[in-house]
Amino acid sequence: MQTLSNKLSRQEKTRNDKLIEIVEEIERLEENIRRLKIEFDIYFNGGLKVPPHKSRARIEARIMRINGDRTLSFANRYKLNAIMSRYTSFKQLWRRKLKANGDDVY
């Protein structure tokens, strides 16, 4: 019987570790979006010569990876959707500004 409880406790620990990892990944995504917003602000104010398209591509890849995870809880899914909504609004704003400046629109 001891083996069964150990196996169940290991499974529970693995599940909890995965949940903690997902929460940390969502928090990192939120921080990276904040940094990307700052990079675009610097670009539009003349501090950078090229828009930060590589950072944007990395964030979009991370969003797709997290969004594809089927083990997200409802709370994590809700937070991720809120972050994705905010990112989409930033992306539309940046696209309009790039178009107004005559830069390449991504």
C-alpha positions as CSV (number, residue, x, y, z in Angstrom):
1,M,0.0,0.0,0.0
2,Q,2.9,2.3,0.7
3,T,4.0,2.1,-3.0
4,L,0.6,3.3,-4.2
5,S,0.6,6.3,-1.9
6,N,4.1,7.2,-3.1
7,K,3.1,6.8,-6.7
8,L,0.0,9.0,-6.2
9,S,2.0,11.6,-4.3
10,R,4.6,11.7,-7.1
11,Q,1.9,12.2,-9.6
12,E,0.3,15.0,-7.6
13,K,3.7,16.7,-7.1
14,T,4.3,16.5,-10.9
15,R,0.9,18.0,-11.6
16,N,1.5,20.8,-9.1
17,D,5.0,21.5,-10.6
18,K,3.4,21.8,-14.0
19,L,0.8,24.2,-12.8
20,I,3.5,26.4,-11.1
21,E,5.5,26.3,-14.4
22,I,2.5,27.4,-16.4
23,V,1.8,30.3,-14.0
24,E,5.4,31.4,-14.2
25,E,5.3,31.2,-18.0
26,I,2.3,33.4,-18.1
27,E,3.9,35.9,-15.8
28,R,7.1,35.9,-18.0
29,L,4.9,36.5,-21.1
30,E,3.2,39.5,-19.4
31,E,6.6,40.9,-18.6
32,N,7.9,40.4,-22.1
33,I,4.9,42.1,-23.6
34,R,5.6,45.1,-21.3
35,R,9.2,45.2,-22.5
36,L,8.1,45.0,-26.1
37,K,5.8,47.9,-25.6
38,I,8.7,49.9,-24.2
39,E,10.9,48.9,-27.2
40,F,8.2,50.0,-29.6
41,D,7.9,53.3,-27.7
42,I,11.6,53.8,-28.0
43,Y,11.5,53.0,-31.7
44,F,8.6,55.5,-32.4
45,N,10.4,58.2,-30.4
46,G,13.5,57.8,-32.5
47,G,15.8,55.8,-30.2
48,L,15.9,52.7,-32.4
49,K,16.5,52.5,-36.1
50,V,14.5,49.4,-36.7
51,P,11.3,48.1,-35.2
52,P,11.7,45.2,-32.7
53,H,10.2,42.5,-35.0
54,K,12.3,39.7,-33.6
55,S,11.0,40.3,-30.0
56,R,7.5,40.4,-31.4
57,A,8.0,37.1,-33.2
58,R,9.3,35.5,-30.0
59,I,6.3,36.7,-28.0
60,E,3.9,35.4,-30.6
61,A,5.5,32.0,-30.6
62,R,5.3,31.9,-26.8
63,I,1.6,32.9,-26.9
64,M,0.9,30.1,-29.4
65,R,2.8,27.6,-27.3
66,I,1.0,28.5,-24.0
67,N,-2.4,28.8,-25.7
68,G,-2.0,25.3,-27.2
69,D,-1.5,23.8,-23.7
70,R,-4.6,21.8,-22.9
71,T,-3.9,21.5,-19.2
72,L,-4.5,25.2,-18.5
73,S,-7.0,25.8,-15.7
74,F,-9.9,28.1,-16.2
75,A,-8.2,30.8,-14.2
76,N,-4.9,30.5,-16.2
77,R,-6.9,30.5,-19.4
78,Y,-8.7,33.6,-18.4
79,K,-5.5,35.4,-17.5
80,L,-3.9,34.3,-20.7
81,N,-6.9,35.5,-22.8
82,A,-6.7,38.9,-21.0
83,I,-3.0,39.2,-21.8
84,M,-3.6,38.1,-25.4
85,S,-6.3,40.8,-25.8
86,R,-4.0,43.5,-24.5
87,Y,-1.2,42.3,-26.8
88,T,-3.6,42.3,-29.8
89,S,-4.6,45.9,-29.1
90,F,-0.9,46.9,-28.8
91,K,-0.2,45.1,-32.1
92,Q,-3.0,47.0,-33.9
93,L,-1.7,50.3,-32.5
94,W,1.9,49.5,-33.6
95,R,0.7,48.5,-37.1
96,R,-1.2,51.8,-37.5
97,K,1.8,53.8,-36.3
98,L,4.2,51.9,-38.6
99,K,1.8,52.4,-41.6
100,A,1.6,56.2,-40.8
101,N,5.4,56.4,-40.6
102,G,5.7,54.7,-44.0
103,D,7.6,51.8,-42.5
104,D,7.0,48.2,-43.5
105,V,3.9,46.8,-41.9
106,Y,4.3,43.3,-40.5
